[in-house]
């Protein structure tokens, strides 16, 4: 996820295409994300951060990430 360019990315094209299809079929969209992946860049963009309703993480957000996510108005679980 690239918080500053509003990009959600993956390394595998097939994975990205599957995620794009799932998002098209969904009303609410939640991203399941390990906190260590904030700031990681990958070559295939499959969504914008503001396409999501919220994010689900395994623990508290890393320092400063909560502020960087504010403009996207996401529910955080």
MORAMO-V923492 format. One record per run of one state. SS is the DSSP state (@ for helix, = for strand, . for the rest). FROM is the first residue (numbers start at 0). TO is the last residue. Records with the same first field share a line. If there is no record, write none. Layout:
# MORAMO-V923492
SS->FROM-TO, FROM-TO
This chain:
# MORAMO-V923492
.->0-0, 2-5, 10-11, 24-28, 32-33, 37-42, 47-47, 51-52, 56-63, 72-73, 76-76
=->1-1, 6-9, 29-31, 43-46, 53-55, 74-75
@->12-23, 34-36, 48-50, 64-71
